[in-house]
Amino acid sequence: MTDYRKLDLRDEETDDEELVDDDAGEFLHRIDTLRDDPATTFADDTLRGIYDTVLSTKRVTEGQRRAVDNIKRSVDERRDQDDKGPGWRRRYEGR
């Protein structure tokens, strides 16, 4: 497992740490945690792409945050449905 606290997330062109997103390491850790969950295999390409981009740019965009949040929310909703049992359905899924 990667120790994100030890990653060099400085901007290589300017060697300026202030230009780097402070949360990049934590965000990478969050992606790794999601990728370790078998329920996220449907989004593995997306998560891997976001991970690689953040690692190379050392920045996290709002769109990347939303994408990861949506994947996490999707997995959580699926688990909630499974917990409710086979008789539970959303209104639009029929009776």
C-alpha positions as CSV (number, residue, x, y, z in Angstrom):
1,M,0.0,0.0,0.0
2,T,1.3,3.4,-0.9
3,D,2.2,5.8,1.9
4,Y,0.6,9.0,0.5
5,R,2.3,11.2,3.1
6,K,5.6,10.4,1.5
7,L,4.7,11.1,-2.1
8,D,6.4,14.1,-3.7
9,L,3.5,16.1,-4.8
10,R,5.4,19.3,-5.5
11,D,5.0,21.1,-8.8
12,E,8.0,19.8,-10.8
13,E,8.2,22.9,-13.1
14,T,8.3,25.5,-10.3
15,D,9.3,23.3,-7.4
16,D,6.5,25.2,-5.5
17,E,4.5,23.2,-3.1
18,E,1.9,26.0,-2.8
19,L,0.7,25.3,-6.4
20,V,-0.2,21.7,-5.5
21,D,-3.6,20.6,-4.2
22,D,-3.2,19.9,-0.5
23,D,-5.7,17.1,-0.7
24,A,-4.1,15.2,-3.6
25,G,-2.6,12.6,-1.4
26,E,-5.7,12.0,0.6
27,F,-7.7,11.9,-2.7
28,L,-5.4,9.2,-4.1
29,H,-5.8,7.2,-1.0
30,R,-9.6,7.5,-1.3
31,I,-9.4,6.2,-4.9
32,D,-7.1,3.3,-3.8
33,T,-9.6,2.4,-1.1
34,L,-12.5,2.4,-3.7
35,R,-10.5,0.3,-6.1
36,D,-9.8,-2.3,-3.5
37,D,-13.6,-2.7,-3.1
38,P,-14.9,-5.5,-5.4
39,A,-18.2,-3.5,-5.8
40,T,-16.4,-0.8,-7.8
41,T,-15.2,-3.0,-10.7
42,F,-17.7,-1.3,-12.9
43,A,-15.7,2.0,-12.5
44,D,-12.2,0.7,-12.4
45,D,-11.1,2.3,-15.7
46,T,-12.5,5.7,-14.5
47,L,-10.9,5.4,-11.1
48,R,-7.6,4.4,-12.6
49,G,-7.7,7.3,-15.1
50,I,-8.5,9.8,-12.4
51,Y,-5.7,8.4,-10.2
52,D,-3.1,8.6,-13.0
53,T,-4.1,12.1,-13.9
54,V,-4.0,13.4,-10.3
55,L,-0.6,11.6,-9.8
56,S,0.8,13.3,-12.8
57,T,-0.7,16.8,-12.5
58,K,-0.6,16.8,-8.7
59,R,-4.0,18.6,-8.7
60,V,-7.6,17.5,-8.1
61,T,-10.4,19.1,-10.1
62,E,-13.9,19.5,-9.0
63,G,-15.1,17.2,-11.8
64,Q,-12.7,14.4,-10.5
65,R,-14.1,14.9,-7.0
66,R,-17.7,14.7,-8.3
67,A,-16.9,11.5,-10.3
68,V,-15.4,9.7,-7.3
69,D,-18.3,10.9,-5.0
70,N,-20.8,9.5,-7.6
71,I,-19.0,6.2,-7.7
72,K,-19.0,5.9,-3.9
73,R,-22.6,7.0,-3.7
74,S,-23.6,4.4,-6.3
75,V,-21.9,1.6,-4.4
76,D,-23.5,2.7,-1.1
77,E,-26.9,2.8,-2.7
78,R,-26.5,-0.7,-4.1
79,R,-25.5,-2.0,-0.7
80,D,-28.5,-0.3,0.9
81,Q,-30.8,-2.0,-1.6
82,D,-29.2,-5.4,-0.9
83,D,-29.7,-4.8,2.8
84,K,-33.4,-4.2,2.3
85,G,-33.9,-7.6,0.8
86,P,-35.3,-8.9,-2.4
87,G,-38.8,-7.4,-2.1
88,W,-37.6,-3.8,-2.0
89,R,-37.6,-1.8,-5.3
90,R,-37.4,1.7,-6.4
91,R,-40.7,3.2,-7.5
92,Y,-39.7,3.1,-11.2
93,E,-38.5,-0.5,-11.0
94,G,-42.1,-1.8,-11.0
95,R,-43.9,-4.1,-8.6
